[in-house]
Amino acid sequence: MENLLVQLIRAAFRENAVAAQALANGRQLLVYPMGSEALVGLGRSREEGGEAGWLEEMLRRRTANLARMGDWLPAMLADGSVYVVRRIAAVDPAGEASPLSPSELQAAEELLS
């Protein structure tokens, strides 16, 4: 996922627009450019959120492990999809390395599980 994130960062800054990609597991990864910063989001669709109480459970997991998951902020979009988003400062749009580590991206995945 780190390589895909680097590609999305490049596309978002090149086009000065949100870049998004559906992942094999049904999640959506997006990058929203903001000057020299960006918002990175990982989300699940409204259709995927069918089980009752999953949003509350996500918030409990985040609260229980703020040191690991606290940088990911929950957001619900108008279409009912739910994302965890994180601000990335000083993004290098031409960079080769992902601004987020595999463990940071894994924390986002766990929040949405």
C-alpha positions in Angstrom: 0.0 0.0 0.0 3.0 2.3 0.6 3.9 2.3 -3.1 0.3 3.1 -4.1 0.3 5.9 -1.6 3.4 7.4 -3.2 1.8 7.2 -6.6 -1.4 8.8 -5.4 0.6 11.7 -3.7 2.3 12.3 -7.0 -1.0 12.3 -9.0 -2.8 14.5 -6.4 -0.1 17.2 -6.4 0.4 17.0 -10.2 -3.3 17.5 -10.8 -4.0 19.6 -7.7 -7.0 17.4 -7.0 -8.0 14.5 -4.9 -6.4 11.2 -6.1 -8.2 8.0 -5.0 -7.8 4.3 -5.7 -9.9 1.3 -4.7 -7.9 -1.4 -3.0 -8.3 -5.2 -3.5 -10.0 -5.5 -0.1 -12.7 -3.0 -1.1 -11.2 -0.1 0.8 -10.6 3.3 -0.8 -7.2 5.1 -0.4 -7.2 8.8 -1.2 -4.9 11.8 -1.0 -6.1 15.4 -0.8 -3.4 18.0 -1.5 -3.2 21.1 0.6 -0.3 23.3 -0.3 2.8 21.5 1.0 0.7 19.2 3.1 -1.9 16.5 2.3 -4.7 14.6 3.9 -4.4 10.8 3.5 -7.6 8.8 4.0 -8.5 5.2 4.1 -12.2 4.4 3.9 -15.0 1.9 3.6 -18.2 2.4 1.7 -21.6 2.8 3.2 -22.6 -0.7 1.8 -19.7 -2.3 3.6 -20.8 -0.8 7.0 -23.8 -3.0 7.3 -23.2 -4.6 10.7 -24.7 -2.7 13.6 -22.3 -0.9 16.0 -19.1 -1.1 14.0 -18.6 2.6 14.0 -18.9 2.7 17.8 -16.4 -0.2 18.0 -14.0 1.6 15.7 -14.1 4.6 18.1 -13.5 2.4 21.1 -10.5 0.8 19.4 -9.1 4.2 18.6 -9.6 5.5 22.1 -8.1 2.3 23.7 -4.9 2.8 21.7 -4.4 6.5 21.1 -0.6 6.2 21.0 -0.9 4.0 17.9 -4.2 5.0 16.3 -4.8 8.5 17.6 -3.4 10.3 14.5 -6.2 8.8 12.4 -9.4 10.9 12.7 -12.7 9.4 11.7 -14.8 11.2 9.1 -18.2 10.3 7.6 -18.8 11.6 4.1 -22.2 12.7 2.7 -22.6 9.4 0.8 -22.4 7.5 4.1 -18.8 6.2 3.6 -16.5 6.3 6.6 -12.8 7.3 6.4 -10.0 7.6 8.8 -7.9 10.6 7.7 -4.5 11.9 8.7 -2.7 15.1 7.9 0.8 14.7 6.4 3.1 17.7 6.8 5.8 18.6 4.3 4.9 16.2 1.6 7.5 15.7 -1.1 5.3 15.1 -4.2 8.4 13.9 -6.1 9.6 11.6 -3.3 10.2 7.9 -3.5 9.4 7.0 0.1 5.9 6.8 1.6 5.3 9.4 4.3 3.5 6.7 6.3 5.1 3.5 7.5 3.5 0.1 7.0 2.5 0.0 10.7 0.8 3.4 10.4 -1.2 2.2 7.4 -2.0 -1.0 9.2 -3.4 0.9 12.1 -5.8 2.6 9.7 -6.8 -0.8 8.3 -7.4 -2.1 11.8 -9.7 0.8 12.7 -11.9 0.1 9.7 -12.0 -3.7 10.3 
